[in-house]
Amino acid sequence: MIDIKKLKGEDLFYYIVDNGEREFAEAAQLLMYAEPDRDKALVLLEKMIQDGKRLVAIYPGNGDVPPKSAELVGDIPDGALYLV
């Protein structure tokens, strides 16, 4: 089993997209919308993994409300992506 904390950049991104849980993989893909600068997005993804945090997509049109401790990452189609 691969320790994803040891993966960096694109290797980490593609590992998550190809092997991660569905919700986790989708959130990683949405990260590229929320942070269009690919380098910044990959650094954020690495930091998220190291800090044990996760990405959460919030869709206000569905009645979703971001958790109080959530940090806004950026806009995504029909909603926003948060780090919790």
N, CA, C and O atoms as a GROMACS GRO file, in nm:
protein
  336
    1MET      N    1   0.085  -0.119   0.000
    1MET     CA    2   0.000   0.000   0.000
    1MET      C    3   0.089   0.124   0.000
    1MET      O    4   0.191   0.129   0.068
    2ILE      N    5   0.048   0.223  -0.075
    2ILE     CA    6   0.125   0.346  -0.089
    2ILE      C    7   0.086   0.444   0.021
    2ILE      O    8  -0.032   0.463   0.050
    3ASP      N    9   0.186   0.506   0.082
    3ASP     CA   10   0.163   0.611   0.181
    3ASP      C   11   0.148   0.742   0.104
    3ASP      O   12   0.247   0.797   0.056
    4ILE      N   13   0.025   0.792   0.092
    4ILE     CA   14   0.004   0.910   0.009
    4ILE      C   15   0.071   1.035   0.066
    4ILE      O   16   0.088   1.133  -0.006
    5LYS      N   17   0.109   1.032   0.192
    5LYS     CA   18   0.180   1.147   0.249
    5LYS      C   19   0.319   1.163   0.188
    5LYS      O   20   0.382   1.268   0.202
    6LYS      N   21   0.367   1.059   0.122
    6LYS     CA   22   0.499   1.065   0.058
    6LYS      C   23   0.492   1.108  -0.088
    6LYS      O   24   0.594   1.138  -0.150
    7LEU      N   25   0.371   1.112  -0.143
    7LEU     CA   26   0.354   1.155  -0.282
    7LEU      C   27   0.349   1.307  -0.290
    7LEU      O   28   0.305   1.374  -0.196
    8LYS      N   29   0.395   1.360  -0.402
    8LYS     CA   30   0.400   1.505  -0.421
    8LYS      C   31   0.339   1.543  -0.555
    8LYS      O   32   0.337   1.463  -0.649
    9GLY      N   33   0.290   1.665  -0.564
    9GLY     CA   34   0.246   1.725  -0.689
    9GLY      C   35   0.151   1.640  -0.771
    9GLY      O   36   0.053   1.587  -0.720
   10GLU      N   37   0.184   1.630  -0.900
   10GLU     CA   38   0.098   1.556  -0.992
   10GLU      C   39   0.085   1.409  -0.956
   10GLU      O   40  -0.020   1.348  -0.977
   11ASP      N   41   0.192   1.350  -0.902
   11ASP     CA   42   0.184   1.210  -0.860
   11ASP      C   43   0.074   1.192  -0.755
   11ASP      O   44  -0.003   1.096  -0.761
   12LEU      N   45   0.068   1.284  -0.661
   12LEU     CA   46  -0.036   1.278  -0.557
   12LEU      C   47  -0.174   1.298  -0.618
   12LEU      O   48  -0.267   1.222  -0.589
   13PHE      N   49  -0.187   1.399  -0.702
   13PHE     CA   50  -0.316   1.428  -0.765
   13PHE      C   51  -0.368   1.307  -0.842
   13PHE      O   52  -0.482   1.265  -0.823
   14TYR      N   53  -0.285   1.251  -0.929
   14TYR     CA   54  -0.330   1.139  -1.012
   14TYR      C   55  -0.354   1.013  -0.929
   14TYR      O   56  -0.441   0.932  -0.963
   15TYR      N   57  -0.278   0.994  -0.823
   15TYR     CA   58  -0.303   0.879  -0.736
   15TYR      C   59  -0.442   0.891  -0.672
   15TYR      O   60  -0.518   0.794  -0.667
   16ILE      N   61  -0.474   1.010  -0.623
   16ILE     CA   62  -0.605   1.032  -0.560
   16ILE      C   63  -0.717   1.012  -0.662
   16ILE      O   64  -0.816   0.945  -0.634
   17VAL      N   65  -0.701   1.071  -0.780
   17VAL     CA   66  -0.804   1.062  -0.883
   17VAL      C   67  -0.825   0.917  -0.928
   17VAL      O   68  -0.938   0.874  -0.949
   18ASP      N   69  -0.715   0.843  -0.943
   18ASP     CA   70  -0.724   0.705  -0.993
   18ASP      C   71  -0.756   0.602  -0.885
   18ASP      O   72  -0.818   0.500  -0.915
   19ASN      N   73  -0.715   0.628  -0.760
   19ASN     CA   74  -0.725   0.526  -0.656
   19ASN      C   75  -0.802   0.567  -0.531
   19ASN      O   76  -0.830   0.484  -0.445
   20GLY      N   77  -0.837   0.694  -0.522
   20GLY     CA   78  -0.904   0.741  -0.401
   20GLY      C   79  -1.051   0.706  -0.398
   20GLY      O   80  -1.108   0.663  -0.499
   21GLU      N   81  -1.111   0.724  -0.283
   21GLU     CA   82  -1.255   0.707  -0.271
   21GLU      C   83  -1.322   0.805  -0.367
   21GLU      O   84  -1.266   0.911  -0.396
   22ARG      N   85  -1.438   0.770  -0.416
   22ARG     CA   86  -1.506   0.850  -0.517
   22ARG      C   87  -1.520   0.997  -0.476
   22ARG      O   88  -1.486   1.086  -0.553
   23GLU      N   89  -1.568   1.022  -0.355
   23GLU     CA   90  -1.590   1.159  -0.309
   23GLU      C   91  -1.457   1.236  -0.301
   23GLU      O   92  -1.451   1.353  -0.336
   24PHE      N   93  -1.352   1.168  -0.254
   24PHE     CA   94  -1.220   1.229  -0.242
   24PHE      C   95  -1.164   1.261  -0.380
   24PHE      O   96  -1.108   1.369  -0.401
   25ALA      N   97  -1.179   1.170  -0.475
   25ALA     CA   98  -1.130   1.189  -0.612
   25ALA      C   99  -1.203   1.306  -0.679
   25ALA      O  100  -1.141   1.388  -0.747
   26GLU      N  101  -1.334   1.313  -0.659
   26GLU     CA  102  -1.412   1.422  -0.718
   26GLU      C  103  -1.372   1.556  -0.658
   26GLU      O  104  -1.362   1.656  -0.731
   27ALA      N  105  -1.348   1.561  -0.529
   27ALA     CA  106  -1.306   1.686  -0.464
   27ALA      C  107  -1.170   1.730  -0.516
   27ALA      O  108  -1.147   1.849  -0.536
   28ALA      N  109  -1.079   1.635  -0.538
   28ALA     CA  110  -0.947   1.669  -0.591
   28ALA      C  111  -0.960   1.727  -0.732
   28ALA      O  112  -0.888   1.821  -0.766
   29GLN      N  113  -1.049   1.673  -0.811
   29GLN     CA  114  -1.071   1.727  -0.945
   29GLN      C  115  -1.133   1.866  -0.939
   29GLN      O  116  -1.097   1.953  -1.018
   30LEU      N  117  -1.224   1.888  -0.845
   30LEU     CA  118  -1.285   2.020  -0.829
   30LEU      C  119  -1.184   2.124  -0.783
   30LEU      O  120  -1.202   2.244  -0.807
   31LEU      N  121  -1.079   2.080  -0.719
   31LEU     CA  122  -0.974   2.171  -0.673
   31LEU      C  123  -0.916   2.250  -0.790
   31LEU      O  124  -0.878   2.366  -0.774
   32MET      N  125  -0.910   2.190  -0.908
   32MET     CA  126  -0.854   2.258  -1.024
   32MET      C  127  -0.946   2.370  -1.074
   32MET      O  128  -0.901   2.461  -1.144
   33TYR      N  129  -1.074   2.364  -1.040
   33TYR     CA  130  -1.165   2.476  -1.069
   33TYR      C  131  -1.151   2.584  -0.962
   33TYR      O  132  -1.148   2.703  -0.994
   34ALA      N  133  -1.143   2.542  -0.839
   34ALA     CA  134  -1.139   2.636  -0.726
   34ALA      C  135  -1.008   2.714  -0.723
   34ALA      O  136  -1.007   2.832  -0.685
   35GLU      N  137  -0.899   2.650  -0.762
   35GLU     CA  138  -0.768   2.715  -0.767
   35GLU      C  139  -0.710   2.688  -0.906
   35GLU      O  140  -0.644   2.586  -0.927
   36PRO      N  141  -0.734   2.781  -1.001
   36PRO     CA  142  -0.693   2.756  -1.139
   36PRO      C  143  -0.541   2.751  -1.160
   36PRO      O  144  -0.496   2.696  -1.260
   37ASP      N  145  -0.463   2.806  -1.069
   37ASP     CA  146  -0.318   2.796  -1.079
   37ASP      C  147  -0.279   2.654  -1.036
   37ASP      O  148  -0.282   2.622  -0.917
   38ARG      N  149  -0.242   2.572  -1.132
   38ARG     CA  150  -0.215   2.429  -1.106
   38ARG      C  151  -0.109   2.410  -0.998
   38ARG      O  152  -0.124   2.324  -0.911
   39ASP      N  153  -0.003   2.488  -1.003
   39ASP     CA  154   0.104   2.474  -0.903
   39ASP      C  155   0.052   2.502  -0.762
   39ASP      O  156   0.083   2.428  -0.668
   40LYS      N  157  -0.027   2.607  -0.747
   40LYS     CA  158  -0.084   2.640  -0.616
   40LYS      C  159  -0.180   2.530  -0.570
   40LYS      O  160  -0.183   2.494  -0.453
   41ALA      N  161  -0.259   2.479  -0.665
   41ALA     CA  162  -0.355   2.373  -0.631
   41ALA      C  163  -0.282   2.248  -0.582
   41ALA      O  164  -0.326   2.185  -0.486
   42LEU      N  165  -0.173   2.212  -0.647
   42LEU     CA  166  -0.099   2.092  -0.607
   42LEU      C  167  -0.033   2.110  -0.471
   42LEU      O  168  -0.028   2.017  -0.391
   43VAL      N  169   0.018   2.231  -0.444
   43VAL     CA  170   0.077   2.259  -0.312
   43VAL      C  171  -0.032   2.250  -0.205
   43VAL      O  172  -0.008   2.194  -0.098
   44LEU      N  173  -0.150   2.304  -0.234
   44LEU     CA  174  -0.261   2.297  -0.139
   44LEU      C  175  -0.301   2.152  -0.113
   44LEU      O  176  -0.329   2.115   0.001
   45LEU      N  177  -0.302   2.071  -0.217
   45LEU     CA  178  -0.337   1.930  -0.203
   45LEU      C  179  -0.236   1.859  -0.113
   45LEU      O  180  -0.274   1.780  -0.026
   46GLU      N  181  -0.107   1.886  -0.134
   46GLU     CA  182  -0.003   1.826  -0.050
   46GLU      C  183  -0.020   1.867   0.096
   46GLU      O  184  -0.014   1.784   0.186
   47LYS      N  185  -0.041   1.997   0.118
   47LYS     CA  186  -0.057   2.048   0.255
   47LYS      C  187  -0.180   1.987   0.321
   47LYS      O  188  -0.177   1.952   0.439
   48MET      N  189  -0.288   1.974   0.244
   48MET     CA  190  -0.411   1.915   0.296
   48MET      C  191  -0.385   1.773   0.346
   48MET      O  192  -0.429   1.736   0.455
   49ILE      N  193  -0.314   1.694   0.267
   49ILE     CA  194  -0.284   1.556   0.305
   49ILE      C  195  -0.195   1.554   0.429
   49ILE      O  196  -0.219   1.477   0.522
   50GLN      N  197  -0.093   1.638   0.431
   50GLN     CA  198   0.000   1.642   0.545
   50GLN      C  199  -0.072   1.682   0.674
   50GLN      O  200  -0.040   1.633   0.782
   51ASP      N  201  -0.169   1.774   0.662
   51ASP     CA  202  -0.241   1.825   0.780
   51ASP      C  203  -0.361   1.740   0.818
   51ASP      O  204  -0.427   1.766   0.919
   52GLY      N  205  -0.390   1.636   0.738
   52GLY     CA  206  -0.504   1.550   0.768
   52GLY      C  207  -0.639   1.616   0.745
   52GLY      O  208  -0.738   1.580   0.809
   53LYS      N  209  -0.643   1.713   0.655
   53LYS     CA  210  -0.768   1.782   0.625
   53LYS      C  211  -0.831   1.721   0.501
   53LYS      O  212  -0.776   1.630   0.440
   54ARG      N  213  -0.948   1.774   0.465
   54ARG     CA  214  -1.016   1.724   0.345
   54ARG      C  215  -1.088   1.839   0.275
   54ARG      O  216  -1.113   1.944   0.334
   55LEU      N  217  -1.119   1.816   0.150
   55LEU     CA  218  -1.193   1.913   0.070
   55LEU      C  219  -1.341   1.876   0.073
   55LEU      O  220  -1.378   1.759   0.066
   56VAL      N  221  -1.425   1.979   0.082
   56VAL     CA  222  -1.569   1.958   0.083
   56VAL      C  223  -1.633   2.054  -0.016
   56VAL      O  224  -1.611   2.175  -0.010
   57ALA      N  225  -1.713   1.999  -0.107
   57ALA     CA  226  -1.788   2.081  -0.202
   57ALA      C  227  -1.921   2.119  -0.138
   57ALA      O  228  -1.995   2.034  -0.088
   58ILE      N  229  -1.951   2.248  -0.141
   58ILE     CA  230  -2.076   2.300  -0.084
   58ILE      C  231  -2.158   2.362  -0.197
   58ILE      O  232  -2.109   2.446  -0.272
   59TYR      N  233  -2.282   2.318  -0.208
   59TYR     CA  234  -2.373   2.368  -0.311
   59TYR      C  235  -2.490   2.440  -0.244
   59TYR      O  236  -2.586   2.375  -0.202
   60PRO      N  237  -2.483   2.574  -0.234
   60PRO     CA  238  -2.589   2.650  -0.166
   60PRO      C  239  -2.728   2.628  -0.228
   60PRO      O  240  -2.827   2.634  -0.156
   61GLY      N  241  -2.735   2.603  -0.357
   61GLY     CA  242  -2.863   2.579  -0.422
   61GLY      C  243  -2.932   2.454  -0.371
   61GLY      O  244  -3.054   2.439  -0.385
   62ASN      N  245  -2.855   2.363  -0.312
   62ASN     CA  246  -2.910   2.240  -0.253
   62ASN      C  247  -2.933   2.255  -0.104
   62ASN      O  248  -2.971   2.160  -0.036
   63GLY      N  249  -2.910   2.376  -0.052
   63GLY     CA  250  -2.928   2.399   0.090
   63GLY      C  251  -2.805   2.370   0.173
   63GLY      O  252  -2.810   2.374   0.296
   64ASP      N  253  -2.692   2.340   0.107
   64ASP     CA  254  -2.567   2.313   0.180
   64ASP      C  255  -2.516   2.439   0.247
   64ASP      O  256  -2.529   2.549   0.194
   65VAL      N  257  -2.458   2.422   0.364
   65VAL     CA  258  -2.397   2.532   0.439
   65VAL      C  259  -2.257   2.487   0.478
   65VAL      O  260  -2.240   2.376   0.528
   66PRO      N  261  -2.156   2.572   0.456
   66PRO     CA  262  -2.020   2.530   0.493
   66PRO      C  263  -2.005   2.518   0.644
   66PRO      O  264  -2.066   2.595   0.719
   67PRO      N  265  -1.925   2.422   0.690
   67PRO     CA  266  -1.898   2.411   0.834
   67PRO      C  267  -1.832   2.539   0.885
   67PRO      O  268  -1.761   2.607   0.811
   68LYS      N  269  -1.855   2.570   1.010
   68LYS     CA  270  -1.801   2.694   1.068
   68LYS      C  271  -1.649   2.703   1.060
   68LYS      O  272  -1.594   2.812   1.044
   69SER      N  273  -1.581   2.591   1.071
   69SER     CA  274  -1.435   2.592   1.070
   69SER      C  275  -1.377   2.583   0.929
   69SER      O  276  -1.255   2.577   0.912
   70ALA      N  277  -1.463   2.582   0.827
   70ALA     CA  278  -1.418   2.563   0.689
   70ALA      C  279  -1.347   2.687   0.636
   70ALA      O  280  -1.383   2.801   0.667
   71GLU      N  281  -1.244   2.661   0.554
   71GLU     CA  282  -1.168   2.768   0.489
   71GLU      C  283  -1.201   2.763   0.339
   71GLU      O  284  -1.184   2.659   0.275
   72LEU      N  285  -1.247   2.874   0.284
   72LEU     CA  286  -1.282   2.880   0.143
   72LEU      C  287  -1.158   2.862   0.057
   72LEU      O  288  -1.059   2.933   0.074
   73VAL      N  289  -1.165   2.769  -0.037
   73VAL     CA  290  -1.057   2.748  -0.134
   73VAL      C  291  -1.088   2.828  -0.260
   73VAL      O  292  -1.001   2.897  -0.313
   74GLY      N  293  -1.212   2.818  -0.308
   74GLY     CA  294  -1.251   2.892  -0.427
   74GLY      C  295  -1.384   2.844  -0.481
   74GLY      O  296  -1.446   2.752  -0.428
   75ASP      N  297  -1.426   2.910  -0.589
   75ASP     CA  298  -1.554   2.878  -0.652
   75ASP      C  299  -1.541   2.757  -0.743
   75ASP      O  300  -1.438   2.734  -0.806
   76ILE      N  301  -1.649   2.679  -0.748
   76ILE     CA  302  -1.663   2.567  -0.839
   76ILE      C  303  -1.798   2.582  -0.907
   76ILE      O  304  -1.881   2.661  -0.860
   77PRO      N  305  -1.824   2.510  -1.016
   77PRO     CA  306  -1.956   2.523  -1.078
   77PRO      C  307  -2.070   2.498  -0.978
   77PRO      O  308  -2.075   2.393  -0.914
   78ASP      N  309  -2.158   2.594  -0.966
   78ASP     CA  310  -2.277   2.586  -0.879
   78ASP      C  311  -2.247   2.586  -0.729
   78ASP      O  312  -2.337   2.558  -0.650
   79GLY      N  313  -2.124   2.618  -0.688
   79GLY     CA  314  -2.095   2.617  -0.545
   79GLY      C  315  -1.956   2.667  -0.513
   79GLY      O  316  -1.899   2.750  -0.583
   80ALA      N  317  -1.902   2.614  -0.404
   80ALA     CA  318  -1.769   2.653  -0.358
   80ALA      C  319  -1.701   2.532  -0.295
   80ALA      O  320  -1.767   2.440  -0.247
   81LEU      N  321  -1.569   2.534  -0.295
   81LEU     CA  322  -1.490   2.427  -0.237
   81LEU      C  323  -1.424   2.479  -0.110
   81LEU      O  324  -1.365   2.587  -0.109
   82TYR      N  325  -1.435   2.401  -0.004
   82TYR     CA  326  -1.381   2.440   0.127
   82TYR      C  327  -1.283   2.335   0.177
   82TYR      O  328  -1.290   2.217   0.140
   83LEU      N  329  -1.193   2.380   0.261
   83LEU     CA  330  -1.097   2.293   0.328
   83LEU      C  331  -1.140   2.282   0.474
   83LEU      O  332  -1.154   2.383   0.543
   84VAL      N  333  -1.160   2.160   0.521
   84VAL     CA  334  -1.200   2.137   0.661
   84VAL      C  335  -1.108   2.037   0.727
   84VAL      O  336  -1.126   2.005   0.845
   0.00000   0.00000   0.00000
